[in-house]
Amino acid sequence: MNKQSPASQQTIAWRTKQEIKELKPTPGQCPR
């Protein structure tokens, strides 16, 4: 697990950010 490059870690952080964004309902946008 420690063999992943820093770029991979950045992608994971970005993905987590996107997931948090999706969890929060945005005005004018339906979650599903």
C-alpha positions, 0 to 999 in steps of 0.5 A, a space after each residue: 500500500 506504501 508503493 503507491 506514488 504521490 500522484 495516486 494519493 492526490 487522486 484519492 484525496 480528489 475522489 474523496 472531495 468529489 464524494 463529499 460534494 455528492 453527499 451534500 445536495 446542491 441547489 438545483 441538482 438532484 442527487 439521483 
